[in-house]
Amino acid sequence: MNTVAKVLAALLLVPGVLGSASAQSNPPVEGRTVCEDVPVKQVNSSDTHRVAGTAIGAVAGGVIGHQVGGGKGKTLATVGGAVAGGVVGNQVQKNHQDNNATYTTERRCHQVQD
């Protein structure tokens, strides 16, 4: 027997490498199939993290906050305005994306054992 034949014969004897001499099949799963309709939202935007809305809101809020106060109060107002503006800008973009999203319903099924 040549070397290649010996290697192939050895691989056939090792379970799970090339298969086994007797094919084993899994017994059928007893139970039932449960299906449900699930709503799926497809956001039609390349900016899923809403970076643009957050950035624009932060800049606008920072500019408006900078107009208020003086000294250290001006710095605090600028930072506070930037944070508040970022949050507002993020939510404005989220609302815009939700209004332009596509909503579909998918049927999803899975096995349940009783």
C-alpha positions in Angstrom: 0.0 0.0 0.0 1.5 3.4 -0.9 1.7 6.3 1.4 -1.3 8.2 0.0 -3.5 5.2 0.4 -2.4 4.7 4.0 -3.1 8.3 4.9 -6.6 8.1 3.4 -7.3 4.8 5.2 -6.2 6.4 8.5 -8.4 9.5 8.0 -11.4 7.3 7.3 -10.9 5.6 10.7 -10.8 9.0 12.6 -14.4 10.0 13.4 -15.4 13.4 12.1 -12.5 14.0 9.7 -13.8 12.5 6.5 -16.9 10.9 7.9 -17.5 7.6 9.5 -18.3 4.1 8.2 -21.8 4.3 9.5 -23.6 7.5 8.9 -25.5 8.8 12.0 -28.4 11.1 11.6 -30.0 13.2 14.3 -33.4 12.0 15.4 -36.2 14.4 14.5 -36.9 17.1 17.0 -40.2 16.7 18.6 -42.2 19.8 19.3 -44.0 22.4 17.3 -43.1 25.3 15.2 -44.1 28.7 16.4 -44.3 31.6 14.0 -44.9 35.3 14.7 -45.0 38.4 12.6 -42.3 40.8 13.6 -42.1 44.5 12.5 -38.8 45.4 11.0 -37.5 49.0 10.5 -35.1 49.7 7.6 -33.4 53.1 8.1 -32.7 54.6 4.7 -29.7 56.7 5.9 -25.9 56.2 5.7 -25.5 58.1 9.0 -27.0 55.6 11.3 -25.2 57.1 14.4 -26.6 60.5 13.6 -23.2 62.2 13.7 -24.2 65.0 11.4 -27.2 66.1 13.5 -25.2 65.9 16.7 -22.3 67.9 15.3 -24.4 70.6 13.8 -26.5 70.9 17.0 -23.4 71.0 19.2 -21.9 73.8 17.1 -25.1 75.8 17.0 -25.6 75.3 20.8 -22.0 76.3 21.5 -22.4 79.5 19.5 -25.6 80.4 21.2 -24.2 79.5 24.7 -21.1 81.7 24.0 -23.4 84.7 23.6 -24.5 84.4 27.3 -22.5 85.3 30.4 -19.0 86.6 31.0 -15.7 85.2 32.3 -15.9 81.6 33.5 -19.7 81.8 33.2 -19.3 82.3 29.4 -17.1 79.1 29.2 -19.7 77.1 31.2 -22.5 78.5 29.0 -20.6 77.6 25.8 -19.9 74.0 27.0 -23.5 73.6 28.3 -24.9 75.0 25.0 -22.7 72.6 23.0 -23.9 69.6 25.0 -27.6 70.6 24.9 -27.3 71.4 21.2 -25.7 68.1 20.4 -28.5 66.2 22.2 -31.2 68.2 20.4 -29.5 67.8 17.0 -29.2 64.1 17.5 -32.9 63.8 18.3 -34.0 66.0 15.4 -32.0 63.8 13.0 -33.5 60.6 14.7 -37.0 61.9 14.1 -36.2 62.7 10.5 -34.8 59.3 9.9 -37.7 57.6 11.6 -40.1 59.5 9.3 -38.2 58.4 6.2 -37.7 54.8 7.3 -39.3 51.8 5.6 -41.4 49.5 7.8 -42.1 45.9 6.9 -43.3 42.8 8.6 -41.4 39.5 8.6 -42.6 36.1 9.6 -40.0 34.4 11.9 -40.4 30.8 13.0 -38.6 28.7 15.6 -39.0 25.2 17.1 -40.5 24.9 20.6 -40.2 21.7 22.6 -43.3 20.9 24.7 
